[in-house]
């Protein structure tokens, strides 16, 4: 192929490599996020493994761990797929380089042979001196200079192409090594996934034998959630009553500013605990074991370390500190028209009317010593009387 075509291929290949590099970087971030989640769930599972008791908490952690493991394997598969593309492109370009290099060497060898046969230096002098006039002699001299320059450039081009090909061959080997490493990692993760899925099935089977106990626990949870919801609705109603006595429901300029900032930080708010995993999502969904029963969560349940500090996700004012029989303590913080709710706390260090800053400690999560040191924070976000999905607000 011609040198111009070769240069086009090289530029195209470099662009493809950059694009693939960006995609691989995204997949690496996804893998690291999944691996980080697995580290958290593994730590929580290590705590629960000290007890032989089978619980919904243990099942929830297994479920989250399996989900993260699948995400990790998916990320590895994505990287392998991209590496296959890069390897294929590298092999194709190396073949083109070899072909071009062979052609260029052949052309250069022909040029050298021609120069040796015809004694180019002597012929060049005669070629210039045999000109009809001075102008023609000058043009012939320029031509001879260009001829020498072409020979020099051919040598430089051959050397440059050879270096590029060596770089490509080294990169190809590197990519193949990466692929082999990823395939080994994928196999190790697949084995771990199978082991975790077996434990998950055993746990589900054991829990199904406790359906009466699970229904009782579910009924108690519903009572606690209803009590907390009534407190939140009471707070919202009070705010509306106060507003009706004035000129309507209006936020103060400061509350409006806080509310606007809360909205601007959607998807970037810090977690209400330093380390944790979501073990029960927002909204209505099937029970983990009692499949014919629907459960409804007004927020999310976050499994965390025993006695973990609970912190405000944004600056605001403490509107309520509530003691809920059977549900421990709860703190409600107002951020303009938004509320953040933290429940299942074992102690609280703030009081109604306190102003808190982002990440300020407000208490610690309740730790159930009778249930494998289970520590689950229940976290909610409300906009007025509307329940919001907290996972859309906290940082990913």
C-alpha positions, -999 to 999 in steps of 0.1 A, spaced: 0 0 0 12 36 -5 27 57 23 -2 81 23 -26 53 28 -3 39 56 -4 73 74 -42 73 72 -43 38 87 -20 48 115 -40 80 124 -73 60 123 -58 33 145 -46 59 170 -81 75 171 -97 41 177 -72 33 205 -80 66 222 -118 59 219 -113 23 233 -90 37 260 -118 59 272 -143 31 271 -119 8 290 -115 36 316 -152 37 321 -154 0 325 -125 1 350 -145 26 371 -176 3 369 -155 -26 380 -139 -7 409 -174 4 421 -186 -32 420 -154 -44 438 -158 -17 464 -194 -28 470 -182 -64 474 -156 -54 499 -184 -37 520 -208 -67 517 -179 -91 525 -172 -72 557 -208 -73 567 -210 -110 559 -180 -117 580 -198 -101 609 -230 -121 604 -210 -154 599 -202 -153 636 -237 -164 641 -254 -195 627 -288 -177 627 -305 -174 594 -321 -139 589 -335 -116 563 -305 -93 569 -281 -120 559 -301 -128 528 -302 -91 519 -264 -89 521 -261 -121 500 -284 -106 474 -264 -73 472 -231 -92 471 -244 -114 442 -257 -83 424 -223 -66 427 -204 -97 417 -225 -100 385 -218 -63 378 -181 -70 383 -182 -99 358 -201 -78 334 -174 -51 336 -147 -77 330 -166 -91 299 -169 -56 286 -131 -51 289 -124 -84 273 -147 -75 244 -129 -42 239 -95 -58 242 -106 -83 215 -113 -53 192 -80 -36 200 -61 -69 195 -78 -74 161 -71 -38 150 -35 -41 161 -29 -73 142 -45 -58 111 -23 -27 113 8 -47 120 1 -68 88 -3 -35 68 29 -22 83 48 -53 73 34 -51 38 43 -14 35 78 -19 50 85 -48 26 74 -26 -4 94 4 8 126 -17 13 121 -32 -22 118 3 -38 148 15 -19 169 -15 -29 160 -10 -66 170 27 -63 204 17 -48 210 -9 -75 202 16 -102 225 42 -86 254 16 -84 249 5 -120 248 39 -135 274 56 -113 249 83 -103 275 108 -90 294 109 -124 262 109 -144 247 137 -123 277 160 -131 274 152 -168 236 157 -166 241 192 -152 270 202 -175 252 190 -206 224 215 -201 217 239 -231 217 270 -209 223 282 -173 186 281 -164 183 245 -175 215 236 -156 200 252 -124 168 232 -128 187 200 -133 208 207 -102 176 212 -82 163 179 -95 194 161 -84 191 176 -49 155 164 -47 166 129 -58 192 128 -30 166 141 -6 141 114 -16 167 87 -9 174 102 25 137 105 33 131 69 23 157 57 48 141 79 75 106 66 66 117 30 67 133 35 102 102 54 115 79 27 102 101 0 117 99 18 151 61 22 149 57 -15 141 79 -24 171 57 -2 193 26 -19 179 39 -54 184 48 -46 220 13 -30 225 -3 -61 210 15 -84 234 5 -61 263 -31 -63 253 -30 -101 250 -14 -103 285 -42 -81 299 -68 -103 282 -53 -134 297 -52 -118 332 -89 -107 328 -100 -142 318 -83 -156 349 -100 -129 371 -134 -137 354 -131 -174 361 -122 -167 398 -152 -144 401 -175 -169 384 -165 -195 410 -172 -171 438 -205 -162 423 -216 -198 421 -206 -203 458 -226 -172 469 -256 -183 449 -256 -217 466 -255 -200 500 -283 -177 489 -305 -206 479 -298 -224 512 -307 -192 531 -339 -187 512 -349 -224 518 -342 -220 555 -362 -187 557 -392 -202 539 -395 -226 569 -400 -195 591 -429 -179 572 -450 -173 603 -421 -156 620 -413 -135 589 -450 -124 586 -449 -113 622 -417 -93 617 -432 -77 586 -463 -67 604 -442 -50 632 -422 -32 606 -453 -18 590 -465 -5 623 -432 13 629 -432 27 594 -468 40 597 -459 57 630 -430 74 614 -450 84 583 -477 99 606 -450 120 623 -438 132 589 -473 140 577 -480 158 610 -449 180 605 -460 188 569 -496 196 581 -482 220 608 -461 238 582 -492 242 560 -513 255 589 -487 281 598 -485 291 561 -524 295 559 -523 319 589 -500 341 568 -500 348 531 -499 313 519 -472 287 519 -440 305 513 -404 297 522 -382 323 538 -353 336 515 -329 314 535 -351 283 532 -355 290 495 -317 292 491 -312 259 510 -339 242 490 -324 254 457 -290 241 468 -305 208 478 -319 204 443 -286 215 427 -268 187 446 -292 160 434 -271 128 429 -242 143 448 -254 143 484 -231 124 508 -244 91 522 -260 93 557 -234 68 569 -197 67 560 -198 32 547 -229 11 537 -249 -7 511 -285 -4 501 -302 -37 511 -338 -27 505 -348 -3 477 -374 25 475 -410 17 465 -432 -13 462 -416 -47 455 -419 -84 462 -408 -96 496 -373 -114 495 -389 -147 507 -427 -143 509 -431 -138 471 -469 -135 473 -465 -105 496 -456 -70 485 -436 -47 507 -435 -9 504 -405 12 514 -408 50 517 -370 52 515 -341 29 514 -325 6 540 -288 9 543 -268 -19 560 -237 -5 578 -212 -12 605 -224 -17 641 -230 16 660 -220 35 628 -223 73 630 -253 88 612 -248 122 596 -269 149 579 -268 147 541 -272 184 538 -273 216 560 -307 223 575 -328 226 607 -338 197 629 -376 197 628 -383 166 649 -366 140 671 -390 112 676 -390 81 698 -410 53 680 -419 23 702 -404 -8 684 -386 14 659 -360 32 681 -354 69 674 -358 91 643 -345 125 633 -363 147 607 -343 175 591 -358 203 570 -339 216 540 -362 243 527 -392 225 511 -373 191 514 -371 168 544 -345 141 551 -355 114 576 -331 91 595 -347 63 616 -337 32 635 -312 52 656 -300 40 690 -290 75 702 -294 111 690 -272 141 698 -293 168 682 -325 184 693 -355 201 677 -345 236 664 -308 228 660 -291 239 628 -268 212 613 -242 212 586 -236 187 558 -220 155 572 -226 166 608 -231 137 632 -267 135 645 -266 101 662 -257 65 657 -275 35 641 -292 9 663 -273 -23 665 -293 -55 672 -271 -77 694 -297 -105 691 -297 -105 653 -260 -109 642 -251 -73 651 -275 -61 625 -272 -23 619 -296 -9 593 -303 28 588 -337 36 573 -333 68 552 -360 88 534 -362 120 514 -394 140 510 -403 170 489 -433 185 506 -458 156 510 -442 137 481 -419 107 488 -386 107 468 -363 79 459 -332 86 480 -309 67 456 -315 95 431 -302 121 456 -271 105 472 -238 101 454 -234 70 433 
